Amino acid sequence: MARGDKHSYKGDTRGAGNPSIEVKTETRASSKHPDYNEDAAIGDVARIKAERENPPPLKTAQPDKDNAALAEASNLEGRHAQALKEKGVHGVLDGVSGESNGGGLLASRIASGKIAEIMSHMPADANAERARRSIEAAIQAAHQAVTEHKEGRPELKQMATTAEIVKTIDNGDGTFDVAYGHVGDSRIYVLDGETGKLRVETLDDGVAKDAMDQGNITREQYDQIMNAPDKASLPPDLQFLYQYRNVVSNVIGMPGKEKIPVATGILKLKKGDRMLMSSDGIHDNLTADQIEEVMRKGGGIKELADAAGKVADSGKGRAKPDDITGSVIEFGGGAEKAKGSPAQQTEAAKLEQMRQFEQDVDQASKEIQRLEALKAETRTVVLYES
């Protein structure tokens, strides 16, 4: 799917009639491989349908086996897509392979299917803690599925995927809980609806975080590395880490790991807050300040993808041609948006008045017909009696 052939979708995470949480997702293939996209948004029915009709090209040693696995994962995810939407489960995955053989795409699809299956069985009214545990279990199950598929396949040794998975919960009092699970270098950001400030809620599993965990750099230096406009803007001792900031150290499908570390948590949000889940195609090309600027101006995932794509195509600074995928989740703003603009509300009011008028006319007509019938029946009876 070429960048120009992008597709998007939005959905009400609480089901029909409750627009308190609105989700919009967009995914675009990299200019490096416009015929396929290694990213995936869980439950993206447009992608699932498109890939069923036109399976992406896989250049692996066992294409029949891999295409069968791809079809099975697609069917699994498609079967549970509606349940995920109704339960407020969303996610972004970014497949990696190290080879241009489609292994990254295969990893993200197998993982999406397995996560969709596990999360669809979670009760719709699960609280945040139970959702957090379910997300961790689903990610571990996805890791096992990807690992088993590539076992004994040297050409798929580096086949893996990142994952950001969330479950949104409306508490009914203007507050929201979001349980999440994180693996790799995809990210979760939150834009505070009151202050307009952006904060990152996850840290990339990579060399910079490893250096911070080992005490070699501070959190402030980590943030510098992740948001520098280019390598030259950093002190010499941080430039090496900037150069390798895209190297991930923990992914679904990590070789030699029966289980992988999964960062999980529960976010406490409020009406007006906005969340971004993004693959590195967005945040490797845009700094946190640039993301904040777009979102503060009311921009959503389309505007963020446009901005990231522009930088990627420029070849300058942070430019990194890559698949671009993200979801923007708006909390508590859906009800107001559902009402529409003042002009739309006025037009809707006129239509409602017309509908009510037509109903009144129809009811009056039926009443006249009833009275006429009753009158005729009365005359008939009187004539008969006389």
N, C-alpha and C positions, 0 to 999 in steps of 0.2 A: 504494500500500500504506500504509494508515493506521498511525499509531504503535501503536494497539491491535492491529493485525494483523501485528505484527512476526514475523519468522521467523529461525531460527538453524540452524546446522549445525556439526558438528565432524568432524574427520578425522585419521587417522594419516598423517603426511606421508611415512613410510617404507614404506607398504604394509602389508598384513595381517600380523599376527604380530610387529610391531616398534613397540610403543607408546612409544618413547623421546621422541618429540616430539608434543605434543597441541595442536591448534588449535581454537579456538572463535570463531565469528564471529556478529555480530548486526547487522542493519540495520533502520532504522525511518524512515519518511517523516516529513517535517516537518508540523506542524499548519498551516503556510501553504499547503501543497499536498498534502493527504493522498491524492490520487488517483494520485500518481506520486512516485518517489524518484530524485533525481539522483545519489545515491551508488551505488557498486557495489563488491562484494568479488569479486575474480577467482575464477572457478571455483565460484561460489555456485549450485549446481544448483537449489536451491529458487527462487531469483530467476529463473533462466533458464526454468525450467518455467512459473512463474507468468506471466511476461511473454509466453511463447509462447501460452498459453491466453487471456490477456487483455492484449493489447498496450497499453502506456501511451499516453495521449492526447498527440498532438503537434499544436501549433497553429502550424505553420509555413506558409510560402507554397507549398511543394511537399510536401504530406503523403504522397503516394504514393511519391515518391522516397525520402523520409526513413523511411517505414515499411519499405520494401524494404531500406534500409541497416541498419535496426534488426534486421530478421529475419536478414539475412546475418551481422551481428555476433553475434547470439544463437546461430546455428547453428555459427559458427566457435568460439565460446567453449565451447559445449556439447560439441562434438566433441573438444576437448582437455582438458576438465575433469579427467578421470581421470588423464591423463598429468601434469598439473600437481600433483595431489595426491600421486602416487607420487614425483615429483621434488622435493617440498618447496617448491613455488613458491606464494606467496600474495601478495595485494595488496589495497590499498584505494584507490579513486578517488573524487573528489568533483567532479561536473560543475558548471560555472558557465556562465552565458549572459548575465546582465544583463537578460534578458527572460523573461517567464513563458510561453514558447512550447515548452518541452521541449528546447531546444538543449543545455542542460547534460546532460540525460539521454542525449541522442543522442551527445554527445562521450564520456561515460564508457563507454558501451556499445561504440562503435566502437574506442576505445582498448583496452578490455578484450579484445575479440575479437582484435585485432592482437597484443597482448602475449601472449595465450594461445597464438596460433599460433607466434610466434617462440620462446617459451620451451619449448614442447612438443618442439622439435627439439634442445634442449640435451641432451647425454648425461646419463643419470641419475647417472653417477659423476663429473660435472664438478667440478673443484676450485673453491675460493672465487674465485680470480682469474678463471677462465674464466666462472664464473657472473656475476661483477660486470660483465664485458664484455658478456655476453649480455643482461643486464638493461638496460644503457645502450643497446645496439642496438635492443632491443625498444621502449624508450620513444621513441627517435628515429623508429622505424617507425610507432609510434602517432601521433606528432606529424604525420608526413607524411600519414597516412590521414585524420586529422581536418581538417587544412589543405586537402587536396584535396576533401573532401566539401563544405566550406563555401565553396569558391572561387566568386566571382561571386554570392554570396548575402548581400546587405546585412543581412537580418534575422538572419543567423547570424554576424555579424561577431565577436561576443563569445563565441561557442560555444567552450568549452575545458574542460579537466579537470586536476585535480591527480593525483598518483600516488605511492604508496609501494609498491614491489615488493621482495620478499625471496626468497631461496633459502636454505633451512636445510640444514646438513650436520652429521650426527652423526659425529664423529671416532672413536667407539668407545672412548674412554678417559675419558669423563665430561666432555669438552669439545665445544664446538659452534662452527662457523663460520657466520656469516650474512652473505651478500653482499646489498647493498641498493642501490636507486636511488631518488632523491627529487626530486620537482618540485612546487612550489606550497606550500600551507600545511597539507597533511596532515602527520602526524608519526609518528616512531618513538620510543618510550620503552623503557627497560629497567629493571626492578626487580631489584636485586642480591639473590640468594637468601641471601647471608650477612649483609649489613648491613641489608637492608630499605630501602635508599635508592633513590630513583627518579632516573634521569638521562634527559635528552632527548638523542637522538642526531642529530637533524636540526634545522635552523633554517628558519623560514618564509621563503619567497621573497616579501618584501613590503617595505613602506616602512620598518619598523623595522630589518630586516636591512640594507637599503640604507644607512640612516643610520649603522649600525654599520660597514659596510664603508668608508664615506667618512670615518670617524673622528669623526663628529659625536656619537656616544654610545658608551659602553663596553659590554662584554658583560654586565656586572652590570646596567646600566640597561636593556639589551634584555630580560633576564630579568624585571626589575621590571615592564616594560610588559606582557609576555606573561602575567604571573601576578598582576597587581593585581586586587583584588576589585571595584574600580570606578575610574572616572576621577578622582574626587575624592581618592582615596588617594595619588595620584602628585603629585610636584612639578609646578608649572605648565609647566615647559619640556618635560615628557614627556607631558602630557595630550593634546597634538595627535596624537602618534604612537599613543597608546592608542586614540584615537577612530578612527584609520584603520588599525589593526593587521590588519583583515580584507581590506585591499586587496592583492591579489597582483600581483607584477611578473614572474612567470615561470610559465607553464603549458603543458601539451600543447595545441597549437592556437594558440599566441601569434601574432598577426598579424605579417606581415613578417619572419618568422624561418624560414630554411631548416632550421636546426638550433637546438635550445634547450640552455641549460646544464643538465646533469644532475649532481646531487651523488651520487656513489657512494662506497662504502666496504665494508670487511669488519669485522664485529664479532666479537670473541672472547668467547664466553660459556661458562658452566659449568653443571653440573647444579644445578637449583634456581632458576636465573634465569628470569624471565618477561618477555616482550616484549609491548608494546602497539603496534599500528598503529591510528591513529585519524584519522577525518575531523574537521574543525573543529567539527562538531556536538557532539563530546565535549569537546575541550580548549578551545574558546572559552567553554563554559559552566562547566567545572571548571578550577581552578588545578592546578598540578603537585602541590601539597601535598594537595589533595583526591583527586587520582588515586592518589597514593602511599598515602593512608590507606585507600582502598577496597581496593587490591591487597594491602597488608600484612595486612589482615584476612582475606585469602583470597578476596576478591571477584574475579569474573571479568568478562567483557565484559557479561553481563546486568546485573550490579550497577552497572557504570560507565555503561551506557546508561540505566538507571533514574535514577541520580543526575543525569546530564546533562539528561535529559528533565524532571526535577523543577525544576531551575534554569531551563531554557528556558521552562517554562510559568508560572514565578513572575512574570516581567516585572521582576525586581529585579536590581540589581548587574550581573553579567556576562551576564545572560539574553539568549539569542539563539536564537529559533526556527529550527531548521535540521534537515536530514536528519542522522541519527545513525548512524554506521557504524564498526565497529572489529573487530579480531581480537586475541585474547590467545593467545600461543604459550607453552607451558610446556615447558621443556627438562629432560629427565631425570626428570620426575615421573610420566610416564605409566605406567611399569612398576608402580610401587607402587600407583597408583590402579586399575590393571587388576585387582589382587588383591582390591579391595573392602575394606569395613570388617571389623573382627573378627567381627561377627555374620554378615556375608555370607560370610566365609571359612569360618566354622563350618558354615553351611548348605551351602556348596559341598562341604566335606569330607564331610558326611553323604550328600549326593547321590552323590559319587564312591564312597563305601563301598557304597551301595546298588547302584550300577551295577556295581561289581566283584563284589558278591555274586551279582547276577543272572547275570553272565557265568560265574562259577564254577559255579552251579547248572546253567546251560545246558550247560556243558562236561561236567559230571559226568553229566548226563542222556544226552548223546551218547555218552559212554564206556560207560555201562551198556547202551545200545542196541547198541553195537558188540560188546560181550562176549556179549550174549544171541544176537546173530546168529551170532557165531563158534561159540558152544556148540551152537546148533541145526544149523549146518552140519557140525560134528564128529559129532553124533549121526546125521545122515543118512548120512554116509560110512561109519560103523561098521556101521549096519544094512545098508547095501548090500553091504558086504564079507562079512557073515556069511551 
